[in-house]
């Protein structure tokens, strides 16, 4: 946290990689910097912004088509790897959209 600016804002969204964890995720040991730097940390739920979903979908689709936005895919081959792919999502072993190629 010592790299954050004074007045920084942190957005938290999602925690799928920790759903099956047997131990709590590691946390920062310098939480007091939230106070000294007056940092705001706030949770984010996409459902709070559903009114913006149609425009966002249109914009994101256009950006993907013209190359301004790139999407990452984590692809495993074969139906026999579907379970592995599913588990990898919960273990944080994937990056991007997880796909199983049949």
C-alpha positions in Angstrom: 0.0 0.0 0.0 3.0 2.3 0.4 2.9 2.8 -3.4 -0.6 4.3 -3.3 -1.1 8.0 -3.5 -2.7 10.1 -0.8 -6.4 10.1 -1.5 -6.2 6.9 -3.6 -9.4 4.9 -4.3 -9.4 1.2 -4.5 -12.2 -0.8 -6.1 -12.7 -4.4 -5.0 -14.6 -6.7 -7.2 -14.8 -10.5 -7.1 -13.2 -13.2 -5.0 -13.7 -16.4 -7.0 -10.1 -17.5 -6.5 -10.7 -17.7 -2.8 -14.1 -19.6 -2.8 -12.5 -23.0 -2.2 -9.5 -21.8 -0.2 -8.9 -23.7 3.1 -7.1 -20.7 4.5 -8.0 -17.0 4.5 -6.3 -15.0 1.7 -3.2 -13.1 2.7 -3.8 -9.5 3.5 -1.7 -6.5 3.7 0.2 -6.0 6.9 0.2 -2.2 6.5 -3.6 -1.5 6.8 -2.9 1.7 8.8 -1.8 3.3 5.6 -5.4 3.4 4.6 -5.8 5.9 7.5 -2.6 7.9 7.0 -3.1 8.3 3.3 -6.9 8.8 3.5 -7.4 6.0 1.1 -11.0 5.0 0.2 -11.7 1.3 -0.4 -15.2 0.4 -1.7 -16.8 -2.8 -2.9 -18.2 -2.9 -6.5 -21.1 -4.8 -7.8 -21.9 -4.7 -11.5 -25.6 -5.1 -10.7 -25.6 -1.6 -9.2 -25.0 -0.3 -12.8 -27.4 -2.4 -14.8 -28.9 0.7 -16.4 -25.5 1.2 -18.2 -25.3 -2.4 -19.4 -26.7 -1.9 -22.9 -24.3 0.9 -23.8 -21.4 -0.9 -22.2 -22.1 -4.0 -24.2 -22.3 -1.9 -27.4 -19.0 -0.1 -26.6 -17.1 -3.2 -25.6 -18.3 -5.1 -28.7 -17.1 -2.3 -30.9 -13.7 -2.1 -29.1 -13.2 -5.8 -29.4 -14.0 -5.7 -33.2 -11.6 -2.8 -33.9 -8.8 -4.1 -31.7 -8.8 -1.4 -29.0 -9.7 -4.1 -26.5 -8.1 -7.5 -26.3 -9.6 -10.4 -24.4 -7.5 -13.1 -22.7 -8.6 -16.7 -23.0 -7.5 -19.7 -20.9 -8.2 -22.7 -23.2 -8.1 -26.4 -22.3 -8.6 -29.1 -24.9 -11.1 -31.9 -24.6 -14.2 -32.7 -22.7 -12.1 -34.7 -20.3 -10.6 -31.4 -19.1 -13.9 -29.7 -18.3 -13.7 -30.5 -14.6 -10.1 -29.3 -14.5 -11.0 -26.1 -16.2 -13.9 -25.5 -13.7 -11.6 -26.1 -10.7 -8.9 -23.9 -12.1 -11.3 -21.0 -12.1 -11.9 -21.4 -8.4 -8.2 -21.9 -7.7 -7.1 -18.8 -9.5 -5.1 -20.9 -12.0 -6.7 -19.3 -15.1 -6.2 -16.0 -16.7 -9.0 -14.5 -18.7 -12.1 -16.3 -20.0 -11.9 -20.0 -19.3 -12.9 -22.2 -22.3 -13.0 -25.9 -23.0 -12.4 -26.7 -26.7 -14.2 -29.8 -27.8 
